[in-house]
Amino acid sequence: MNKLEAFNTNQKITDYVKLIEAKINKKYLTFFGIDYWPVIRLQIAFSLIKNNQKQVSSSEKGKKFDKKLKKVKFSGFDSQLFITHKNYSININHKNYDRVLEKNIREASNPIILDLYDFSFYERNNKSYIKNFFNLISFIRVLSFIAGLLVSFLRPERVKYLNSLQLIDGITTSPVISGRRILIRIMYVHFLSKFIGYLLKKYKINSIYQAMYYDNFGLAAGLAAHKNQILNLCVQHGGQSENNPAFGNWTSIPNQGSEFLPNIFLCWDDSSASFINSWQSQTLKHKTKVIGHGWVEIYKKESTSIENYPISESIFNNKKNILITLQP
């Protein structure tokens, strides 16, 4: 059994990942000619982080498509792909906003939205629904599961290596994630990248914006963008630190960069960018750019003024208040 207390903070998780990273042999981590270590690193790290957090139900995911959009033929203009999720949607004064990507969407010439909540795919400007990919994604999942099991059977040395890689004296006595599960995820990212590559070409997409480059779709989009020489940008959606395994303490990125990581990390401020700068400066591909907090700017400009909120009366009467706020 592993010592779970060894992973009760992000710093401890990051330190563990760095110990693994120090001993990797990329010969066993290369698939289809691509170094998949970033995918493996993030899967290990976030599975440990997930164990430290309360699980959130996703039972409704993909079960319904409730957007009131007209189905029309794609406009044919050069487009920008925004990979987002219903969780980022917020309604203010009867108007929907994407609290992470809204500013970037408004600056795009023809934004196309891929909503991972229901796998809907639509043009934002003319509110035109193009397709829903739920059934296709379900097929890719099944295909990836079968392919992962097949690779595990045909290449048992890969499974053995992925298991042994996670064993660190005094910390782990068994793998955090089985090598077989890692291979299944690698197959999933591989097949997803083929699908996203098809979308990039068919819908004339010249750039990708996303908040979570480190989930399955984000990593697949990064690989597809790399292969098609399309700009891949990650928009900051929360706190970034050196102990966040997606943004800090990368120690095994080659000089030419990783196929999976974004070309540009769009950050709120210099502090958020600094943890990425500590390693990206050693690569030719990855950069940071400070753009401010777009959602805060839009909210201040377009939301109802504070005088119209009931809480304002108690504030102005010098009453004691407890303010509970969530991530903007």
C-alpha positions, 0 to 999 in steps of 0.5 A: 500500500502507498503512503497516501499522506505523502500526497496530501499537498500539491507540493508533495505531489509535484516533488513525487512527479519530479522524482519520477521525471528524474529517472524516465527512459523515453524509449518506453514513453514514445508512441507513434513517434511522439514523446508521451511523457507529458500525458503520463505525468499529468495523468499521474499528478492529477489522479493524486490531486483528484484523490484529495478533492471531493468528487463532483458528479458528472452524471448528466454530462453528454446526456442532452443538447439543450442549446437553442441554436439553428442548424445551418451549414458552416459559413466557410470562413477562417475560424478559431476553435474555443474548447470550453465547458458549460461550467464556465458559462455564467448568465448576467442580466439574461446574457450568457458569458464564458467566464474564461474565454469570453474576451478572446472569443470576442476578439476572434473573427469567427469563433467556433465553440466545442463545449465538452459538456455535451460535445456540441460544436457551433459558430458563436457569431451567428449562433449556428449549431454545426454538429454534436459529437457525443456518439463519435466521442463515445465510439473513440472511447471504446476504440481507445479502451480496446486498443489500450488493452491490445497494446498491453497484451502485445507490449507487456514490457511497456506495462511493466515499465510504466508500473515500475516507473512510479515506484519510489523508495519510501513513498510508493510500493505500488503504482499510482495508476496501472500501466494498462490504464496509462496505455488506454489514455495514451490511445484515447489522446492519440485517436482524439488528436486524429479527430481534432486534426480533421476538425482543424482542416474541415473548418479552416481553424487557424488557432485553438484557445482552451482553459484546460490544456492538460485534460484529454481534449486539451492534450489531443488538441495540442498534438493536433495543433502541433501536427497542423502547425496551428497556434495553440493557446492556453487561457488562465482560468485559476491560480497558477503556481510552481506546485501546479503540475500543469504549469510548474516544475517541468524538468524534462521538456526538450529544447524544441518543446513538447507536442502537447503543451501550448505555444502560448500561455495567456496569463493574468499577471507577471506572477502567474507567468513567472512559474511557467517562465522558469522552464519555458525559457529553455525551449524554443516553442513555449512562451507566456503572454500577460493579458490581464484577467479578461473576465474581470474586465468584462464583468466590471464593464457590463454587469449591473452596478453595485447600487442595484444589489440588495447587499449594498444597503447593508454595506452602506448602513455600516452593518457587518457582512460576511462575503463568500466569493467563488473563483471569478 
